[in-house]
Amino acid sequence: MVSGAVTVNNSVGLHARPATFFIQRANSFKSSIWVEKDERRVNAKSLLGVLSLGIVKGTDINIIADGVDEDEAVKTLVGIIESNFSE
């Protein structure tokens, strides 16, 4: 199991388009992946789950992955958030 902490800094947070892009990338990995905010953990491959966290600009989150490609999954998803979803 691997995790990475990151702060969401894009203007709208993890809503609608950014969340959809994030989830599509999460679904490209075989590992189980979760997003954690304030002790609450949801499936990173679920749009409703991610949106239910209410992640806005300035929110600190953890991305956790467990599986065969866990390192690559965390690195990629943290990178997407750090680049403000510009990939």
C-alpha positions in Angstrom: 0.0 0.0 0.0 1.3 3.4 -1.0 0.0 6.9 -0.2 0.7 10.5 -1.2 -0.4 13.7 0.3 -1.3 16.7 -2.0 -3.1 20.0 -1.7 -5.8 20.8 -4.4 -5.0 24.3 -5.7 -7.1 24.6 -8.9 -9.9 27.2 -8.7 -12.9 24.9 -8.6 -11.3 22.1 -6.5 -12.2 18.5 -7.4 -15.6 19.2 -9.0 -17.3 18.2 -12.3 -14.7 18.2 -15.1 -11.5 17.9 -12.9 -13.1 15.1 -11.0 -14.2 13.3 -14.1 -10.6 13.6 -15.5 -9.2 12.4 -12.2 -11.5 9.4 -12.1 -10.8 8.4 -15.7 -7.1 8.3 -14.9 -7.7 6.4 -11.7 -9.7 3.8 -13.6 -6.7 3.2 -15.9 -4.9 1.5 -13.0 -5.5 -2.1 -11.8 -4.8 -1.1 -8.1 -7.6 -0.2 -5.7 -7.3 3.5 -5.2 -8.9 5.8 -2.5 -9.1 9.5 -1.8 -9.0 10.4 1.8 -10.0 13.8 3.3 -10.4 14.4 7.1 -10.4 10.7 8.0 -13.1 9.9 5.3 -12.0 7.6 2.6 -13.8 7.0 -0.8 -13.2 5.0 -3.9 -11.1 7.2 -6.3 -12.8 5.4 -9.2 -16.3 6.6 -8.2 -17.5 10.0 -9.3 -20.2 10.2 -6.6 -17.7 9.1 -3.9 -15.1 11.8 -4.9 -17.7 14.5 -5.3 -19.2 13.6 -1.9 -15.9 14.7 -0.2 -16.6 18.3 -1.2 -12.9 19.0 -2.1 -12.4 22.7 -2.7 -9.4 24.8 -3.5 -6.8 24.6 -0.6 -8.0 21.2 0.6 -5.4 18.7 1.7 -6.1 15.1 0.6 -4.3 11.7 0.6 -4.3 9.4 -2.4 -3.9 5.7 -1.4 -3.4 2.8 -3.7 -3.0 -0.9 -3.1 -2.1 -3.3 -6.0 0.3 -4.2 -8.7 0.7 -0.7 -10.1 0.2 1.2 -6.8 3.4 3.3 -7.1 2.6 4.5 -10.6 -1.0 5.2 -9.6 -0.2 7.4 -6.7 2.6 9.2 -8.6 0.3 9.9 -11.6 -2.7 11.0 -9.6 -0.7 13.3 -7.3 1.0 14.7 -10.4 -2.4 15.5 -12.0 -3.5 17.4 -8.9 -0.2 19.3 -8.6 -0.4 20.3 -12.2 -3.9 21.7 -11.6 -5.4 19.0 -14.0 -3.5 20.3 -17.0 -2.7 16.8 -18.4 
